[in-house]
Amino acid sequence: MKYLIIIAALCCFIGIVDLPIGYYTFLRIIVSFMSLIIIVNEFKTRRFWFITFVLVFILFNPIFPIYFYLKPYWIFIDCLVGLLLIYYFYSLFPKKTPKEPETIDVEPQKKPRTRDRIIK
């Protein structure tokens, strides 16, 4: 699933080139699908990603499309969304922390105690 995010980001970067309208409809579908998946995953955990991809979903939805009619606006938006998707992809991997050296805890041997003890 993580690698579909990279595919959507690459599609956004390809959208910079002047292509037929069919590709941009495909781009709207794939980006809105990926943003919907991210919205569902981030609903309770990270608020920044949730709000960001709700806005991306609204902007790229294929049912009620938003038209800017000028290509430079969409070039900027496609680059920005592509970079957001790549940054989100890298935020999914856990950060590596340096490991502390292992310490060996040696507990002293406890003498087995019996129930009956001889008291002197």
Biopython code that builds the backbone (N, CA, C, O; Angstrom):
import numpy as np
from Bio.PDB.StructureBuilder import StructureBuilder

atoms = [
    (1, "MET", "N", (0.812, -1.197, 0.000)),
    (1, "MET", "CA", (0.000, 0.000, 0.000)),
    (1, "MET", "C", (0.856, 1.262, 0.000)),
    (1, "MET", "O", (0.487, 2.285, -0.576)),
    (2, "LYS", "N", (2.019, 1.163, 0.666)),
    (2, "LYS", "CA", (2.883, 2.334, 0.737)),
    (2, "LYS", "C", (3.371, 2.750, -0.641)),
    (2, "LYS", "O", (3.527, 3.939, -0.920)),
    (3, "TYR", "N", (3.610, 1.772, -1.496)),
    (3, "TYR", "CA", (4.183, 2.097, -2.798)),
    (3, "TYR", "C", (3.151, 2.681, -3.757)),
    (3, "TYR", "O", (3.529, 3.281, -4.764)),
    (4, "LEU", "N", (1.884, 2.526, -3.480)),
    (4, "LEU", "CA", (0.862, 3.207, -4.279)),
    (4, "LEU", "C", (0.929, 4.715, -4.073)),
    (4, "LEU", "O", (0.556, 5.491, -4.953)),
    (5, "ILE", "N", (1.410, 5.121, -2.901)),
    (5, "ILE", "CA", (1.589, 6.552, -2.642)),
    (5, "ILE", "C", (2.651, 7.110, -3.586)),
    (5, "ILE", "O", (2.494, 8.207, -4.122)),
    (6, "ILE", "N", (3.728, 6.359, -3.788)),
    (6, "ILE", "CA", (4.780, 6.795, -4.710)),
    (6, "ILE", "C", (4.245, 6.859, -6.142)),
    (6, "ILE", "O", (4.584, 7.774, -6.891)),
    (7, "ILE", "N", (3.418, 5.897, -6.518)),
    (7, "ILE", "CA", (2.839, 5.904, -7.866)),
    (7, "ILE", "C", (1.954, 7.132, -8.053)),
    (7, "ILE", "O", (1.993, 7.768, -9.106)),
    (8, "ALA", "N", (1.158, 7.470, -7.043)),
    (8, "ALA", "CA", (0.308, 8.660, -7.135)),
    (8, "ALA", "C", (1.161, 9.928, -7.224)),
    (8, "ALA", "O", (0.818, 10.856, -7.957)),
    (9, "ALA", "N", (2.270, 9.970, -6.479)),
    (9, "ALA", "CA", (3.160, 11.132, -6.542)),
    (9, "ALA", "C", (3.787, 11.259, -7.924)),
    (9, "ALA", "O", (3.882, 12.358, -8.469)),
    (10, "LEU", "N", (4.213, 10.134, -8.490)),
    (10, "LEU", "CA", (4.787, 10.174, -9.832)),
    (10, "LEU", "C", (3.752, 10.620, -10.869)),
    (10, "LEU", "O", (4.080, 11.343, -11.810)),
    (11, "CYS", "N", (2.517, 10.189, -10.693)),
    (11, "CYS", "CA", (1.452, 10.628, -11.595)),
    (11, "CYS", "C", (1.238, 12.132, -11.496)),
    (11, "CYS", "O", (0.958, 12.792, -12.497)),
    (12, "CYS", "N", (1.370, 12.673, -10.286)),
    (12, "CYS", "CA", (1.254, 14.129, -10.118)),
    (12, "CYS", "C", (2.374, 14.851, -10.857)),
    (12, "CYS", "O", (2.136, 15.879, -11.489)),
    (13, "PHE", "N", (3.591, 14.320, -10.782)),
    (13, "PHE", "CA", (4.702, 14.954, -11.472)),
    (13, "PHE", "C", (4.579, 14.814, -12.991)),
    (13, "PHE", "O", (5.003, 15.705, -13.728)),
    (14, "ILE", "N", (4.010, 13.717, -13.461)),
    (14, "ILE", "CA", (3.778, 13.552, -14.901)),
    (14, "ILE", "C", (2.688, 14.518, -15.363)),
    (14, "ILE", "O", (2.680, 14.941, -16.519)),
    (15, "GLY", "N", (1.771, 14.864, -14.462)),
    (15, "GLY", "CA", (0.691, 15.787, -14.809)),
    (15, "GLY", "C", (1.153, 17.188, -15.135)),
    (15, "GLY", "O", (0.357, 18.000, -15.607)),
    (16, "ILE", "N", (2.413, 17.496, -14.899)),
    (16, "ILE", "CA", (2.955, 18.807, -15.239)),
    (16, "ILE", "C", (3.002, 18.986, -16.754)),
    (16, "ILE", "O", (2.809, 20.091, -17.261)),
    (17, "VAL", "N", (3.257, 17.902, -17.467)),
    (17, "VAL", "CA", (3.347, 17.932, -18.922)),
    (17, "VAL", "C", (1.951, 18.113, -19.512)),
    (17, "VAL", "O", (0.958, 17.692, -18.919)),
    (18, "ASP", "N", (1.887, 18.729, -20.661)),
    (18, "ASP", "CA", (0.604, 18.947, -21.329)),
    (18, "ASP", "C", (0.135, 17.627, -21.951)),
    (18, "ASP", "O", (0.688, 17.178, -22.955)),
    (19, "LEU", "N", (-0.881, 17.014, -21.351)),
    (19, "LEU", "CA", (-1.392, 15.713, -21.776)),
    (19, "LEU", "C", (-2.887, 15.817, -22.082)),
    (19, "LEU", "O", (-3.507, 16.835, -21.776)),
    (20, "PRO", "N", (-3.475, 14.771, -22.686)),
    (20, "PRO", "CA", (-4.917, 14.798, -22.958)),
    (20, "PRO", "C", (-5.742, 14.802, -21.663)),
    (20, "PRO", "O", (-5.240, 14.444, -20.598)),
    (21, "ILE", "N", (-6.973, 15.198, -21.766)),
    (21, "ILE", "CA", (-7.866, 15.347, -20.601)),
    (21, "ILE", "C", (-8.112, 14.003, -19.917)),
    (21, "ILE", "O", (-8.389, 13.972, -18.718)),
    (22, "GLY", "N", (-8.018, 12.905, -20.643)),
    (22, "GLY", "CA", (-8.223, 11.586, -20.046)),
    (22, "GLY", "C", (-7.208, 11.280, -18.952)),
    (22, "GLY", "O", (-7.538, 10.648, -17.949)),
    (23, "TYR", "N", (-5.966, 11.734, -19.151)),
    (23, "TYR", "CA", (-4.952, 11.506, -18.125)),
    (23, "TYR", "C", (-5.273, 12.285, -16.857)),
    (23, "TYR", "O", (-5.075, 11.785, -15.750)),
    (24, "TYR", "N", (-5.764, 13.493, -17.016)),
    (24, "TYR", "CA", (-6.061, 14.311, -15.839)),
    (24, "TYR", "C", (-7.257, 13.767, -15.071)),
    (24, "TYR", "O", (-7.336, 13.923, -13.852)),
    (25, "THR", "N", (-8.191, 13.126, -15.776)),
    (25, "THR", "CA", (-9.286, 12.449, -15.089)),
    (25, "THR", "C", (-8.739, 11.252, -14.305)),
    (25, "THR", "O", (-9.135, 11.020, -13.163)),
    (26, "PHE", "N", (-7.831, 10.496, -14.923)),
    (26, "PHE", "CA", (-7.170, 9.394, -14.225)),
    (26, "PHE", "C", (-6.389, 9.912, -13.018)),
    (26, "PHE", "O", (-6.401, 9.297, -11.952)),
    (27, "LEU", "N", (-5.712, 11.046, -13.193)),
    (27, "LEU", "CA", (-4.951, 11.648, -12.093)),
    (27, "LEU", "C", (-5.868, 12.036, -10.939)),
    (27, "LEU", "O", (-5.533, 11.810, -9.777)),
    (28, "ARG", "N", (-7.004, 12.607, -11.248)),
    (28, "ARG", "CA", (-7.974, 12.961, -10.198)),
    (28, "ARG", "C", (-8.438, 11.717, -9.435)),
    (28, "ARG", "O", (-8.553, 11.739, -8.209)),
    (29, "ILE", "N", (-8.700, 10.643, -10.164)),
    (29, "ILE", "CA", (-9.180, 9.415, -9.525)),
    (29, "ILE", "C", (-8.114, 8.820, -8.618)),
    (29, "ILE", "O", (-8.406, 8.467, -7.475)),
    (30, "ILE", "N", (-6.890, 8.703, -9.105)),
    (30, "ILE", "CA", (-5.856, 8.046, -8.307)),
    (30, "ILE", "C", (-5.447, 8.899, -7.104)),
    (30, "ILE", "O", (-5.220, 8.362, -6.020)),
    (31, "VAL", "N", (-5.350, 10.216, -7.279)),
    (31, "VAL", "CA", (-4.951, 11.070, -6.151)),
    (31, "VAL", "C", (-6.072, 11.147, -5.120)),
    (31, "VAL", "O", (-5.797, 11.134, -3.920)),
    (32, "SER", "N", (-7.311, 11.225, -5.549)),
    (32, "SER", "CA", (-8.402, 11.253, -4.573)),
    (32, "SER", "C", (-8.532, 9.917, -3.851)),
    (32, "SER", "O", (-8.857, 9.889, -2.664)),
    (33, "PHE", "N", (-8.283, 8.809, -4.549)),
    (33, "PHE", "CA", (-8.304, 7.490, -3.910)),
    (33, "PHE", "C", (-7.215, 7.387, -2.844)),
    (33, "PHE", "O", (-7.478, 6.931, -1.731)),
    (34, "MET", "N", (-5.997, 7.806, -3.179)),
    (34, "MET", "CA", (-4.897, 7.739, -2.206)),
    (34, "MET", "C", (-5.138, 8.692, -1.043)),
    (34, "MET", "O", (-4.838, 8.345, 0.100)),
    (35, "SER", "N", (-5.662, 9.866, -1.298)),
    (35, "SER", "CA", (-5.924, 10.786, -0.191)),
    (35, "SER", "C", (-7.052, 10.268, 0.690)),
    (35, "SER", "O", (-7.041, 10.501, 1.898)),
    (36, "LEU", "N", (-8.018, 9.576, 0.117)),
    (36, "LEU", "CA", (-9.079, 8.974, 0.926)),
    (36, "LEU", "C", (-8.524, 7.871, 1.826)),
    (36, "LEU", "O", (-8.931, 7.751, 2.981)),
    (37, "ILE", "N", (-7.603, 7.070, 1.306)),
    (37, "ILE", "CA", (-6.967, 6.034, 2.125)),
    (37, "ILE", "C", (-6.166, 6.667, 3.257)),
    (37, "ILE", "O", (-6.209, 6.188, 4.390)),
    (38, "ILE", "N", (-5.441, 7.731, 2.963)),
    (38, "ILE", "CA", (-4.661, 8.419, 3.996)),
    (38, "ILE", "C", (-5.574, 9.051, 5.030)),
    (38, "ILE", "O", (-5.262, 9.032, 6.221)),
    (39, "ILE", "N", (-6.688, 9.604, 4.602)),
    (39, "ILE", "CA", (-7.658, 10.197, 5.536)),
    (39, "ILE", "C", (-8.168, 9.136, 6.507)),
    (39, "ILE", "O", (-8.262, 9.384, 7.709)),
    (40, "VAL", "N", (-8.495, 7.964, 5.989)),
    (40, "VAL", "CA", (-8.990, 6.893, 6.847)),
    (40, "VAL", "C", (-7.904, 6.438, 7.829)),
    (40, "VAL", "O", (-8.189, 6.194, 9.002)),
    (41, "ASN", "N", (-6.657, 6.326, 7.348)),
    (41, "ASN", "CA", (-5.570, 5.884, 8.222)),
    (41, "ASN", "C", (-5.219, 6.906, 9.290)),
    (41, "ASN", "O", (-4.852, 6.533, 10.404)),
    (42, "GLU", "N", (-5.324, 8.177, 8.970)),
    (42, "GLU", "CA", (-4.877, 9.224, 9.884)),
    (42, "GLU", "C", (-6.027, 9.887, 10.635)),
    (42, "GLU", "O", (-5.847, 10.965, 11.201)),
    (43, "PHE", "N", (-7.180, 9.278, 10.652)),
    (43, "PHE", "CA", (-8.351, 9.907, 11.263)),
    (43, "PHE", "C", (-8.131, 10.223, 12.740)),
    (43, "PHE", "O", (-8.506, 11.304, 13.194)),
    (44, "LYS", "N", (-7.543, 9.319, 13.487)),
    (44, "LYS", "CA", (-7.387, 9.535, 14.927)),
    (44, "LYS", "C", (-5.960, 9.817, 15.359)),
    (44, "LYS", "O", (-5.738, 10.222, 16.500)),
    (45, "THR", "N", (-4.993, 9.616, 14.486)),
    (45, "THR", "CA", (-3.617, 9.699, 14.958)),
    (45, "THR", "C", (-2.972, 11.059, 14.703)),
    (45, "THR", "O", (-2.638, 11.765, 15.656)),
    (46, "ARG", "N", (-2.791, 11.439, 13.452)),
    (46, "ARG", "CA", (-2.058, 12.667, 13.142)),
    (46, "ARG", "C", (-2.976, 13.671, 12.472)),
    (46, "ARG", "O", (-3.445, 13.450, 11.355)),
    (47, "ARG", "N", (-3.223, 14.748, 13.140)),
    (47, "ARG", "CA", (-4.180, 15.740, 12.676)),
    (47, "ARG", "C", (-3.691, 16.507, 11.446)),
    (47, "ARG", "O", (-4.496, 16.839, 10.575)),
    (48, "PHE", "N", (-2.385, 16.796, 11.355)),
    (48, "PHE", "CA", (-1.862, 17.555, 10.210)),
    (48, "PHE", "C", (-2.120, 16.823, 8.900)),
    (48, "PHE", "O", (-2.616, 17.418, 7.943)),
    (49, "TRP", "N", (-1.787, 15.546, 8.852)),
    (49, "TRP", "CA", (-1.977, 14.790, 7.620)),
    (49, "TRP", "C", (-3.450, 14.632, 7.288)),
    (49, "TRP", "O", (-3.831, 14.642, 6.117)),
    (50, "PHE", "N", (-4.269, 14.489, 8.303)),
    (50, "PHE", "CA", (-5.707, 14.357, 8.069)),
    (50, "PHE", "C", (-6.263, 15.601, 7.388)),
    (50, "PHE", "O", (-6.952, 15.492, 6.374)),
    (51, "ILE", "N", (-5.976, 16.769, 7.924)),
    (51, "ILE", "CA", (-6.495, 18.020, 7.363)),
    (51, "ILE", "C", (-5.911, 18.272, 5.975)),
    (51, "ILE", "O", (-6.619, 18.703, 5.066)),
    (52, "THR", "N", (-4.618, 18.002, 5.819)),
    (52, "THR", "CA", (-3.961, 18.234, 4.532)),
    (52, "THR", "C", (-4.591, 17.394, 3.427)),
    (52, "THR", "O", (-4.864, 17.896, 2.337)),
    (53, "PHE", "N", (-4.818, 16.124, 3.711)),
    (53, "PHE", "CA", (-5.340, 15.267, 2.655)),
    (53, "PHE", "C", (-6.856, 15.387, 2.492)),
    (53, "PHE", "O", (-7.390, 14.959, 1.469)),
    (54, "VAL", "N", (-7.546, 15.941, 3.445)),
    (54, "VAL", "CA", (-8.950, 16.306, 3.204)),
    (54, "VAL", "C", (-9.003, 17.414, 2.162)),
    (54, "VAL", "O", (-9.844, 17.388, 1.263)),
    (55, "LEU", "N", (-8.103, 18.392, 2.283)),
    (55, "LEU", "CA", (-8.051, 19.473, 1.288)),
    (55, "LEU", "C", (-7.641, 18.944, -0.091)),
    (55, "LEU", "O", (-8.174, 19.382, -1.111)),
    (56, "VAL", "N", (-6.703, 18.012, -0.117)),
    (56, "VAL", "CA", (-6.290, 17.412, -1.393)),
    (56, "VAL", "C", (-7.448, 16.621, -1.997)),
    (56, "VAL", "O", (-7.664, 16.664, -3.208)),
    (57, "PHE", "N", (-8.189, 15.903, -1.164)),
    (57, "PHE", "CA", (-9.329, 15.139, -1.654)),
    (57, "PHE", "C", (-10.395, 16.064, -2.246)),
    (57, "PHE", "O", (-10.974, 15.759, -3.288)),
    (58, "ILE", "N", (-10.650, 17.181, -1.590)),
    (58, "ILE", "CA", (-11.644, 18.136, -2.108)),
    (58, "ILE", "C", (-11.171, 18.718, -3.436)),
    (58, "ILE", "O", (-11.969, 18.891, -4.357)),
    (59, "LEU", "N", (-9.893, 19.017, -3.536)),
    (59, "LEU", "CA", (-9.362, 19.638, -4.747)),
    (59, "LEU", "C", (-9.317, 18.663, -5.924)),
    (59, "LEU", "O", (-9.546, 19.072, -7.062)),
    (60, "PHE", "N", (-9.029, 17.397, -5.680)),
    (60, "PHE", "CA", (-8.862, 16.426, -6.755)),
    (60, "PHE", "C", (-10.062, 15.504, -6.949)),
    (60, "PHE", "O", (-9.971, 14.559, -7.732)),
    (61, "ASN", "N", (-11.174, 15.738, -6.271)),
    (61, "ASN", "CA", (-12.278, 14.780, -6.393)),
    (61, "ASN", "C", (-12.798, 14.724, -7.827)),
    (61, "ASN", "O", (-12.968, 15.762, -8.466)),
    (62, "PRO", "N", (-13.052, 13.515, -8.337)),
    (62, "PRO", "CA", (-13.500, 13.396, -9.727)),
    (62, "PRO", "C", (-15.017, 13.568, -9.888)),
    (62, "PRO", "O", (-15.495, 13.723, -11.012)),
    (63, "ILE", "N", (-15.765, 13.546, -8.812)),
    (63, "ILE", "CA", (-17.225, 13.644, -8.910)),
    (63, "ILE", "C", (-17.653, 15.097, -9.119)),
    (63, "ILE", "O", (-18.446, 15.396, -10.012)),
    (64, "PHE", "N", (-17.121, 15.990, -8.290)),
    (64, "PHE", "CA", (-17.387, 17.428, -8.440)),
    (64, "PHE", "C", (-16.052, 18.131, -8.683)),
    (64, "PHE", "O", (-15.491, 18.721, -7.760)),
    (65, "PRO", "N", (-15.539, 18.077, -9.912)),
    (65, "PRO", "CA", (-14.197, 18.598, -10.166)),
    (65, "PRO", "C", (-14.130, 20.117, -10.031)),
    (65, "PRO", "O", (-15.087, 20.838, -10.316)),
    (66, "ILE", "N", (-12.979, 20.564, -9.593)),
    (66, "ILE", "CA", (-12.696, 21.993, -9.501)),
    (66, "ILE", "C", (-11.803, 22.334, -10.686)),
    (66, "ILE", "O", (-10.772, 21.694, -10.895)),
    (67, "TYR", "N", (-12.190, 23.325, -11.449)),
    (67, "TYR", "CA", (-11.431, 23.728, -12.627)),
    (67, "TYR", "C", (-10.802, 25.090, -12.379)),
    (67, "TYR", "O", (-11.468, 26.015, -11.914)),
    (68, "PHE", "N", (-9.516, 25.209, -12.691)),
    (68, "PHE", "CA", (-8.845, 26.506, -12.606)),
    (68, "PHE", "C", (-8.645, 27.114, -13.987)),
    (68, "PHE", "O", (-8.387, 28.313, -14.099)),
    (69, "TYR", "N", (-8.759, 26.312, -15.040)),
    (69, "TYR", "CA", (-8.677, 26.718, -16.438)),
    (69, "TYR", "C", (-7.318, 27.254, -16.856)),
    (69, "TYR", "O", (-7.122, 27.537, -18.038)),
    (70, "LEU", "N", (-6.386, 27.403, -15.952)),
    (70, "LEU", "CA", (-5.043, 27.841, -16.306)),
    (70, "LEU", "C", (-4.042, 26.782, -15.868)),
    (70, "LEU", "O", (-4.049, 26.353, -14.714)),
    (71, "LYS", "N", (-3.195, 26.367, -16.775)),
    (71, "LYS", "CA", (-2.230, 25.306, -16.518)),
    (71, "LYS", "C", (-1.211, 25.663, -15.430)),
    (71, "LYS", "O", (-0.852, 24.775, -14.658)),
    (72, "PRO", "N", (-0.720, 26.908, -15.318)),
    (72, "PRO", "CA", (0.275, 27.197, -14.265)),
    (72, "PRO", "C", (-0.235, 26.936, -12.845)),
    (72, "PRO", "O", (0.544, 26.546, -11.975)),
    (73, "TYR", "N", (-1.508, 27.142, -12.604)),
    (73, "TYR", "CA", (-2.060, 26.841, -11.274)),
    (73, "TYR", "C", (-1.976, 25.350, -10.984)),
    (73, "TYR", "O", (-1.593, 24.932, -9.892)),
    (74, "TRP", "N", (-2.347, 24.554, -11.994)),
    (74, "TRP", "CA", (-2.323, 23.109, -11.798)),
    (74, "TRP", "C", (-0.899, 22.565, -11.727)),
    (74, "TRP", "O", (-0.664, 21.563, -11.051)),
    (75, "ILE", "N", (0.051, 23.194, -12.402)),
    (75, "ILE", "CA", (1.449, 22.765, -12.301)),
    (75, "ILE", "C", (1.921, 22.920, -10.862)),
    (75, "ILE", "O", (2.538, 22.014, -10.302)),
    (76, "PHE", "N", (1.630, 24.065, -10.269)),
    (76, "PHE", "CA", (2.018, 24.309, -8.877)),
    (76, "PHE", "C", (1.331, 23.317, -7.932)),
    (76, "PHE", "O", (1.973, 22.760, -7.041)),
    (77, "ILE", "N", (0.041, 23.101, -8.124)),
    (77, "ILE", "CA", (-0.715, 22.189, -7.251)),
    (77, "ILE", "C", (-0.224, 20.750, -7.419)),
    (77, "ILE", "O", (-0.070, 20.029, -6.433)),
    (78, "ASP", "N", (0.023, 20.328, -8.666)),
    (78, "ASP", "CA", (0.520, 18.967, -8.890)),
    (78, "ASP", "C", (1.878, 18.753, -8.231)),
    (78, "ASP", "O", (2.110, 17.712, -7.615)),
    (79, "CYS", "N", (2.771, 19.721, -8.354)),
    (79, "CYS", "CA", (4.093, 19.604, -7.703)),
    (79, "CYS", "C", (3.946, 19.547, -6.189)),
    (79, "CYS", "O", (4.586, 18.727, -5.531)),
    (80, "LEU", "N", (3.112, 20.411, -5.639)),
    (80, "LEU", "CA", (2.922, 20.460, -4.191)),
    (80, "LEU", "C", (2.329, 19.152, -3.665)),
    (80, "LEU", "O", (2.800, 18.623, -2.658)),
    (81, "VAL", "N", (1.320, 18.634, -4.324)),
    (81, "VAL", "CA", (0.694, 17.378, -3.889)),
    (81, "VAL", "C", (1.662, 16.208, -4.075)),
    (81, "VAL", "O", (1.706, 15.310, -3.234)),
    (82, "GLY", "N", (2.430, 16.203, -5.154)),
    (82, "GLY", "CA", (3.432, 15.156, -5.345)),
    (82, "GLY", "C", (4.470, 15.163, -4.234)),
    (82, "GLY", "O", (4.841, 14.105, -3.725)),
    (83, "LEU", "N", (4.942, 16.348, -3.854)),
    (83, "LEU", "CA", (5.908, 16.451, -2.755)),
    (83, "LEU", "C", (5.284, 16.048, -1.423)),
    (83, "LEU", "O", (5.945, 15.407, -0.605)),
    (84, "LEU", "N", (4.022, 16.413, -1.189)),
    (84, "LEU", "CA", (3.330, 15.994, 0.039)),
    (84, "LEU", "C", (3.198, 14.480, 0.118)),
    (84, "LEU", "O", (3.392, 13.889, 1.180)),
    (85, "LEU", "N", (2.874, 13.862, -0.992)),
    (85, "LEU", "CA", (2.747, 12.403, -1.001)),
    (85, "LEU", "C", (4.087, 11.724, -0.728)),
    (85, "LEU", "O", (4.143, 10.737, 0.006)),
    (86, "ILE", "N", (5.162, 12.245, -1.313)),
    (86, "ILE", "CA", (6.483, 11.662, -1.057)),
    (86, "ILE", "C", (6.889, 11.863, 0.396)),
    (86, "ILE", "O", (7.430, 10.953, 1.024)),
    (87, "TYR", "N", (6.630, 13.054, 0.932)),
    (87, "TYR", "CA", (6.977, 13.317, 2.331)),
    (87, "TYR", "C", (6.158, 12.418, 3.267)),
    (87, "TYR", "O", (6.680, 11.920, 4.264)),
    (88, "TYR", "N", (4.889, 12.213, 2.946)),
    (88, "TYR", "CA", (4.059, 11.313, 3.758)),
    (88, "TYR", "C", (4.585, 9.884, 3.676)),
    (88, "TYR", "O", (4.594, 9.167, 4.677)),
    (89, "PHE", "N", (5.024, 9.466, 2.487)),
    (89, "PHE", "CA", (5.588, 8.128, 2.321)),
    (89, "PHE", "C", (6.791, 7.926, 3.238)),
    (89, "PHE", "O", (6.905, 6.890, 3.893)),
    (90, "TYR", "N", (7.689, 8.910, 3.287)),
    (90, "TYR", "CA", (8.870, 8.785, 4.143)),
    (90, "TYR", "C", (8.531, 8.930, 5.620)),
    (90, "TYR", "O", (9.293, 8.463, 6.468)),
    (91, "SER", "N", (7.424, 9.557, 5.948)),
    (91, "SER", "CA", (7.046, 9.666, 7.361)),
    (91, "SER", "C", (6.449, 8.360, 7.887)),
    (91, "SER", "O", (6.310, 8.190, 9.098)),
    (92, "LEU", "N", (6.098, 7.443, 6.997)),
    (92, "LEU", "CA", (5.550, 6.160, 7.436)),
    (92, "LEU", "C", (6.608, 5.222, 7.991)),
    (92, "LEU", "O", (6.301, 4.344, 8.797)),
    (93, "PHE", "N", (7.848, 5.404, 7.567)),
    (93, "PHE", "CA", (8.919, 4.545, 8.053)),
    (93, "PHE", "C", (9.364, 5.017, 9.426)),
    (93, "PHE", "O", (9.508, 6.218, 9.651)),
    (94, "PRO", "N", (9.584, 4.082, 10.351)),
    (94, "PRO", "CA", (10.008, 4.491, 11.699)),
    (94, "PRO", "C", (11.415, 5.077, 11.659)),
    (94, "PRO", "O", (12.277, 4.655, 10.888)),
    (95, "LYS", "N", (11.605, 6.058, 12.516)),
    (95, "LYS", "CA", (12.912, 6.692, 12.596)),
    (95, "LYS", "C", (13.864, 5.774, 13.340)),
    (95, "LYS", "O", (13.501, 5.170, 14.350)),
    (96, "LYS", "N", (15.075, 5.674, 12.838)),
    (96, "LYS", "CA", (16.064, 4.817, 13.476)),
    (96, "LYS", "C", (16.698, 5.572, 14.635)),
    (96, "LYS", "O", (17.164, 6.701, 14.481)),
    (97, "THR", "N", (16.708, 4.940, 15.776)),
    (97, "THR", "CA", (17.346, 5.532, 16.947)),
    (97, "THR", "C", (18.591, 4.723, 17.257)),
    (97, "THR", "O", (18.612, 3.506, 17.072)),
    (98, "PRO", "N", (19.617, 5.393, 17.725)),
    (98, "PRO", "CA", (20.821, 4.625, 18.053)),
    (98, "PRO", "C", (20.556, 3.712, 19.239)),
    (98, "PRO", "O", (19.931, 4.096, 20.227)),
    (99, "LYS", "N", (21.046, 2.505, 19.105)),
    (99, "LYS", "CA", (20.816, 1.530, 20.167)),
    (99, "LYS", "C", (21.799, 1.764, 21.304)),
    (99, "LYS", "O", (22.975, 2.056, 21.085)),
    (100, "GLU", "N", (21.302, 1.634, 22.486)),
    (100, "GLU", "CA", (22.165, 1.730, 23.653)),
    (100, "GLU", "C", (22.870, 0.392, 23.823)),
    (100, "GLU", "O", (22.318, -0.659, 23.498)),
    (101, "PRO", "N", (24.088, 0.444, 24.333)),
    (101, "PRO", "CA", (24.778, -0.836, 24.535)),
    (101, "PRO", "C", (24.040, -1.690, 25.555)),
    (101, "PRO", "O", (23.475, -1.194, 26.530)),
    (102, "GLU", "N", (24.066, -2.964, 25.298)),
    (102, "GLU", "CA", (23.354, -3.866, 26.197)),
    (102, "GLU", "C", (24.100, -3.988, 27.517)),
    (102, "GLU", "O", (25.327, -4.090, 27.553)),
    (103, "THR", "N", (23.346, -3.976, 28.579)),
    (103, "THR", "CA", (23.923, -4.218, 29.897)),
    (103, "THR", "C", (23.376, -5.533, 30.406)),
    (103, "THR", "O", (22.208, -5.870, 30.210)),
    (104, "ILE", "N", (24.224, -6.238, 31.041)),
    (104, "ILE", "CA", (23.816, -7.538, 31.573)),
    (104, "ILE", "C", (23.578, -7.368, 33.062)),
    (104, "ILE", "O", (24.488, -7.040, 33.824)),
    (105, "ASP", "N", (22.358, -7.595, 33.449)),
    (105, "ASP", "CA", (22.012, -7.532, 34.866)),
    (105, "ASP", "C", (22.168, -8.928, 35.459)),
    (105, "ASP", "O", (21.495, -9.879, 35.061)),
    (106, "VAL", "N", (23.067, -9.013, 36.412)),
    (106, "VAL", "CA", (23.289, -10.301, 37.073)),
    (106, "VAL", "C", (22.692, -10.197, 38.464)),
    (106, "VAL", "O", (23.138, -9.407, 39.296)),
    (107, "GLU", "N", (21.700, -10.989, 38.691)),
    (107, "GLU", "CA", (21.082, -11.005, 40.017)),
    (107, "GLU", "C", (21.818, -12.023, 40.880)),
    (107, "GLU", "O", (22.191, -13.095, 40.404)),
    (108, "PRO", "N", (22.024, -11.686, 42.136)),
    (108, "PRO", "CA", (22.695, -12.654, 43.010)),
    (108, "PRO", "C", (21.812, -13.888, 43.195)),
    (108, "PRO", "O", (20.584, -13.811, 43.197)),
    (109, "GLN", "N", (22.478, -15.007, 43.347)),
    (109, "GLN", "CA", (21.762, -16.250, 43.543)),
    (109, "GLN", "C", (21.089, -16.236, 44.910)),
    (109, "GLN", "O", (21.733, -15.978, 45.927)),
    (110, "LYS", "N", (19.847, -16.502, 44.922)),
    (110, "LYS", "CA", (19.114, -16.565, 46.180)),
    (110, "LYS", "C", (19.167, -17.995, 46.702)),
    (110, "LYS", "O", (19.046, -18.966, 45.955)),
    (111, "LYS", "N", (19.349, -18.082, 47.987)),
    (111, "LYS", "CA", (19.378, -19.403, 48.594)),
    (111, "LYS", "C", (17.961, -19.937, 48.685)),
    (111, "LYS", "O", (17.038, -19.229, 49.089)),
    (112, "PRO", "N", (17.806, -21.163, 48.313)),
    (112, "PRO", "CA", (16.460, -21.723, 48.446)),
    (112, "PRO", "C", (16.077, -21.833, 49.919)),
    (112, "PRO", "O", (16.847, -22.336, 50.738)),
    (113, "ARG", "N", (14.937, -21.378, 50.225)),
    (113, "ARG", "CA", (14.440, -21.421, 51.603)),
    (113, "ARG", "C", (13.447, -22.564, 51.743)),
    (113, "ARG", "O", (12.563, -22.772, 50.912)),
    (114, "THR", "N", (13.627, -23.254, 52.779)),
    (114, "THR", "CA", (12.671, -24.306, 53.076)),
    (114, "THR", "C", (11.693, -23.798, 54.092)),
    (114, "THR", "O", (11.898, -22.748, 54.702)),
    (115, "ARG", "N", (10.665, -24.518, 54.270)),
    (115, "ARG", "CA", (9.632, -24.083, 55.191)),
    (115, "ARG", "C", (10.095, -24.228, 56.664)),
    (115, "ARG", "O", (9.795, -23.385, 57.510)),
    (116, "ASP", "N", (10.788, -25.257, 56.921)),
    (116, "ASP", "CA", (11.270, -25.487, 58.303)),
    (116, "ASP", "C", (12.690, -24.966, 58.408)),
    (116, "ASP", "O", (13.570, -25.365, 57.646)),
    (117, "ARG", "N", (12.904, -24.070, 59.362)),
    (117, "ARG", "CA", (14.237, -23.556, 59.592)),
    (117, "ARG", "C", (14.663, -23.898, 61.020)),
    (117, "ARG", "O", (13.860, -23.944, 61.952)),
    (118, "ILE", "N", (15.920, -24.125, 61.133)),
    (118, "ILE", "CA", (16.460, -24.390, 62.471)),
    (118, "ILE", "C", (16.976, -23.079, 63.023)),
    (118, "ILE", "O", (17.834, -22.441, 62.413)),
    (119, "ILE", "N", (16.468, -22.678, 64.155)),
    (119, "ILE", "CA", (16.887, -21.439, 64.790)),
    (119, "ILE", "C", (17.735, -21.798, 65.998)),
    (119, "ILE", "O", (17.313, -22.636, 66.794)),
    (120, "LYS", "N", (18.883, -21.219, 66.169)),
    (120, "LYS", "CA", (19.771, -21.496, 67.270)),
    (120, "LYS", "C", (19.740, -20.395, 68.282)),
    (120, "LYS", "O", (20.440, -20.465, 69.292)),
]
sb = StructureBuilder()
sb.init_structure("model")
sb.init_model(0)
sb.init_chain("A")
sb.init_seg("    ")
for serial, (resi, resn, name, xyz) in enumerate(atoms, 1):
    if name == "N":
        sb.init_residue(resn, " ", resi, " ")
    sb.init_atom(name, np.array(xyz, "f"), 0.0, 1.0, " ", f" {name:<3s}", serial, name[0])
structure = sb.get_structure()
